[in-house]
């Protein structure tokens, strides 16, 4: 085929795709009307995951699994927003890693509300300002996020999804010479995650100024010719801040896991993870006895972390399975006085 013939063929396919997209949106609209009569949520992560799994299993073309995710997750987001635009609260400002996590799950067309603190996200979701919230739960280098654990314990919201984001930092400054930089803006934990880079370039002795977010660091560095920022590449791009060095984090596999929170429970998907908080009696063997109940039914515990909330020691536990699975339900019922079920959701990863 000639180039012109190929382009005509592509145009014909695009026309067919447009017609099919509109037909799908009409069917989604009918589903939305039915859900409105029952009060069921528009966003069903387990349903979306089932669609993606089916498509990947049937795929015989050039599209990779990642490409299928990118194409269809954006289409899901478009469909949701045509039906019922619902706001997503995230730890702001714009271009933070939490913002990136939110967009990866809800798409570019969703309505986003930057919130200054993790407890603030929980408050605004609980009062209905936003339908969903996106909060960091752990980083592969820095561990569990205390504010998120405390808020999960305080507010009656559910974890409905998890998102894992690769965390890469750039060193960005409007100063053409990094050696002339006198101060660096970033989040406090980012300085620790980029410690080796700062030492290697002799930047560990200059002033390090912690700010509320890496995105804010980029904004401040753009206004200060003697300053630099450790920030995401997207934050530097938004603020037109020249990137001098890329991927300056110590750990090239640096990742952060995020929770999506809302006010409803997910149905089982067949590939779920559950998160619970556990308060055990202060007796010898209490934890071992509790964990043995999971072992007896071959439930894989993927995370066990002790944590202090308001001076009280609790355990943050995660396991493979849904809270409604027949072999899990009896354990939760047996220990219902000790357990707070935070949510069951489609599993993205065992751990980071």
N, C-alpha and C positions, 0 to 999 in steps of 0.2 A: 504494500500500500504506500501511496505517496504521503508526504507530510500533510497536505491539505485533506486527503481522505481520512487520515488518522484523526485529525482535529474534528472533522465532521462526525466521525464515530464517537469521539469523546463527548461532543456536544449532545448527541442523541442520548448517550448514557446519562449525562447530567440532567437532561429533561426528564428522563425516566426516574432518576433518583429524587428529583423535586416532587414529582407526582407521588412517589411512594412515601416520602417524608410527610407530605400533607395528609396522605391517607392514614399513616401511623398516628399523626397528631390528632386526627379526628377520632380514632379508636381510643387513644389515651383520654381524650375529652369525655367520651362516653364512660370510661372507667372512673374518671374523676367524679362525674355526676352520681354514679352508683355509690362511690365512697362517701360523698357528701351526705347521702341519706343515712349512712351508718356511723359517720364520725371517724372512719378509719383514716389514718395518715396518708398523705399523697406519697411521701418518700418511704420506700420499702427497700432498704439496702439488701436484704436477703433475696428479694425478687430480682433486683438488678444483677446481683452476683450470679444467680442461676442463669440469667440470659447470657451473660458474658461467658460462663463456663460452657454453655451449649454451643455458642458461636465458635469458640476456640476449638471445641472438639470436632465441629463440622468443617472447619476451615481447611481448604486445600489450595489456597492461592498464595500470593506474595505477601499478604498482610501478616505481620508478626503479632504475637499476643499483646505486646505493648501498644501496637498501632490499633488493634481492635479495642483495647481499653480506652485509648485516647478518643477515638471516633465515637464510640457508643456512650461513654460517660458524658461527653459534651451533649450528645443528643438527648440523653435522659434529663440533663439539667435544663435544656431548652423546653422539653415537654413539661417538666414540673413548673417552670416559670410561666408558661402559657396558661397553665391551669390555675395555679394559685401561687403568685409570687410571695415567697416567705423569706424573711431576713435571716442572715447568718452572722452571728457575733463572733469575733475572733480577737485574739490578743494583738492589738495594733501597735504602731500605725500601719498604713499600707506598705506592702513589700516586705513585711516581716516573714519569718519562716512559718509562723502560724497562718498568715494570710495565704502563703503558697500552699499549705496543707489544705486550707479551706477551698481554694480554687480547684485543687486537684480532685476534690470530691464533689463540689457543687457547680463547677463550671464558671466561665467568665461572665455569664449573663445574670447570675444571681445577685441579689441585693446584699451588700456586706456592710456591717457596722463595726468599726474598730473600737475596742474597749481597752481601757488603760490597765486593767488588772484581771487576774484569773477569777477572784471572787466576784468581780463586777460582771463577768460573762455569765456566771451562774445566776446572779440576781436578775439580769435582764432576760435570760431565757425563762426563768421561773415566773416572772411577772408578765411575759408575753411580748416584750419589746422585740425579741427575736424568737423564731421557732427553733433554731439550732444554735449551738455554740461549739467552737473548736478550741481545745485547750491542750497544751503540751502535758504529757504524763511522764515521759522519761527520755533521757539522752544517753547514748551508748558510752559517752565519756564521763558524764556528770551524775548519772543515776536518776532516781525518782524526783519528781517535782512536788515539793511539799505543799504548796498552795493548792494544787489540784487534788491531792489526797484529802486535805482538810475540807475543801469545798464539796467533794463527793460525799464526805461524811456528814456535812451540814445540810445540804440541799437535797430535796426529794426528786432529783432528775435521774435519767437513765443514760448509760452509755449505749449508743445505737450503732457505732461504727468506730473503727480505728484506721489511722492513716500513718504511714511511715514515709518520712522525707529525708533524703540525703542532705546533710548539712555541710555546705562548703562556704568558706569565707574568702573574700578578696581584701587586699590592702589597697585602698583608694584615696587619692588626694589630688587637689588641683595644683599642688606644688610639683614642678617637674623633677625635683630632686628629693628622694625619700630621706636623704641625710639631713635635709633642712627642716624636716618635720620636728616640731617641739612637743606636740601632744597628740594623743590618739583617743578617739571616742569609740566606745562599743559597750555591749552588755558585759557585766562583770565575769560571767562564765565564759564569754568568748575570749577574753584575755588568757584564761587558763587553757582553752582549747587550741590557742595559737602560740603557746609559750615558746616552743622551739624556734619558730620562725622569727619571733621578736628577738630572741637571744642571738640567733645567727647573724642578723642584720644590725645588731647593736641598738635595737629599739626598746630593749627591756628597761633601760635606765631613764628614759624620758617619761613625761607625765602621762599616765593612763587615767582617763576620765570615764567612769561607769555612767551609762545613761539607761533609760527605761527599755530601749530596744535597739537592735542593730540598724533598723531602718531609720530611726531618729539619729543615730550616729552618722549616717550618710548625709542627712540634711544639715547637721551641724558642721561637718567637715567641708561641705560645699561653701559655707559662709566664712570659713577661716583658712586663709592661705598657709598658715603655719601648722595646720592640723591634718590628720588622716583619719580614716575610719576602717575598722574591721567589720565588714557587713556582707550581706548576700549580694551577688552580682546584679540581681534585679533591682535592688535598692540603689546601687551606684548608678545604674542605667536611668532609673526614674529621675534621679536628682542631677543627671549629667555630670557625674563625678568620675573623672578618669581613673581607670583601674591600672595600677602599677604592677601588682603581683596577684596571681590567681591561686586558688586552692592552698591557702596558707595554714590550714588547720593541721595539727600534729597527726591526727588519725585520719587516714584517707577513707576509712570506712565509717566515718562519723555520721550517725543517724539520730533523728529524733522521732519518737512515736507520739501521736496525738490521738485524743479521744474526740469523737463527735457526740455531743449530749443533746437530749431533748426530753420530752415528757411522755414518751410511749415506749412500749416493749416491742422487740422484733419477734417475728415468728421464726421457728427453726429453718435453717438453710441446708443442713446436711454437712456443713463445714464451719462450725461455730467455735467461738471462744467465750468464756464467761469470766467476769471479774467480781470478786466479793471482798468485803471487809469482815474480819473475824475478831471477836473479842472473847477470849477464853478465860476460864476461871484460873486463878493463880494457884494451881495444884500441880504436883509433880506428874509428868506424863500426859498432861492435858493436850498438848500440841501433837504428840505422837499418836495418841488415841484418835484424835480428830483426823489426822492425815491417813491413818490406817483405813478409815472408812472409804476414802477415795481409792486407795491401793486395792482393796478387796474387789472392786468392780472395774479395775483396770482403767481408771481415769488418769490421764497424764496431766500432772500439775506442772505448768510451764513457768511459774514464777511464785516465789514465796519471799516476801519482804516484811520485816518488822518495821513499825513506824510509830512515832509518838504523836498523838492528837490530844491537845489540852491536858498534857501530863499523863495520859493513859496510853499504855502499850497495846497496839493492835497489829493485826497481820493483814497485809495486802496480798491476796492470792488470785492466781489465774489458772484456769484449766481448760482443756479442750472439751467442747461439748456445750449444749444449750441447757439452760436451767430446767426446761420442760422435758428433757430426755428421760425416758423411763428409768434408766439406771442411776440418774443423778438426782431426780426429784426426791427420793427417799432420804438421801443424805442431807439435803437442804431442809427437809421437813424435820428430821431428827435434831438438827442443830439450829432451828429457826430462832431460838432466843439468843444465839451467839453470832448469827450471820446477818449481814446486810448485803443483799444481792444488788450490785451496781449496774448490771446489764449483761445480756447475751447478744452477741453480734457476729457478723461474718468475720472469720479469721483472716487477717492479712499476713501475719507472721507469727512464728512461735516466740521469738525473742529478738532483741537487737543487741 
